[in-house]
Amino acid sequence: MTDLAKIKSFTDPEEALEFFDCNPLHLWGTYGKKAYTYPVTHWVRLADCSTAHLENILLTQCQVEQEQRLHILHILIARKNGLIKKRRLMEAMAPLNSENGLW
């Protein structure tokens, strides 16, 4: 029998939503480390993604919605106790700020 506490990803987004019982924007579809040999999308909670993965999402995925981007930033700030490098934070926030006209 599978230990459900160890399951962190699902191939079906509906299953992931039901299991994690969270906002759909708090999930992320990823191919994981086997993207080239086994390209199947796995749905994981953003909070379960590595710090490097979250930073790369912010820097490379322009389609990420504002609420999802802010959720990722909150996770990163909590992990680093507010010590995110200012340059990377500004790069990550640039798409948000240009939409809102903040800078």
N, C-alpha and C positions, 0 to 999 in steps of 0.2 A: 504494500500500500504506500502511496506517495505522501510524503509529509508536505501538506499544503503551505506551511510556513516557509518552506524553502523555494516555492515557486515564485519567480519574480517576473516572468514574461509569458505572454500568450500570443499565439498566431492569429487568434480571432479577437478583434477589438471589443466586441460585445462581451465576450468572456472576461476580458481584462477589466472592463468597466464594472461588471457585476462583482468580480472578486475583490478589486481594490476599493470599490464603492467611493469613487472620487469624481471630480469634475473632469469631463472628457479632455479639457485643455491641459490637464495635469498628467496626461499620458503622452508618450512619444513612440512613434513607429521607427524602429531601427533594424538594419540588416545585421548588426553585430559584427563580431570579428571574422565571421565566415562569409562575408558579403560576396566574395568572388567565387566561392565554391558551392555555396548553399544560400542563394538569395531569397530568403523568406523573411517577410517583415515580422518582427517580434514587437509586441506592445508592452512597454515597461512604464513604470511611474518615473517621472522626471527626477524625483527624489532618490531613485535607485541608480541613476546614471552617474558615471564618474565625473569629477570636477572638470577634467579636461574635455570630456564629451559635452558637458553643458556649455563650457566656454566656446567650443567649436560650433555648437548649435547657434549661439548668439552671433558669432562672427560670420557664419557662412550661409545660414538659412533665412533668407529675406522674407519668406512667406509666413514666418512665425507670427502669430497674432499677438497684439499688445499684452493681453492678459497672460498669455503663455510666457512671453518674454519677461514680464515682471515677476512671474512665479519663479522662473529660472534664476533671476537676479536675487530674489529672496533666499533661495536655496544656497546660492554661492556666498552670499553675505553671511548667512548663518554658519556655513562651513569654515569660512576664513575669518570669522569674527570681525567682519568689516574691513579686512585688509586686502581687498581686491586692488590690484594695480590700477591706478587711475586711468592710464592710457587704454587698457583693455576695457574698462568700464565705459569710458567715453565712446570707444568704437562700438561696443555692444548697444549702447543707448542711442547712437546716431540715427538709426532708422526711426526710432520712436520720436526723438526730439524734432526731426525734420518734419514729421507728420503733424506734430503739435505746435510747430513754430517756436520751440523753446530756444534753439540755436542752430 
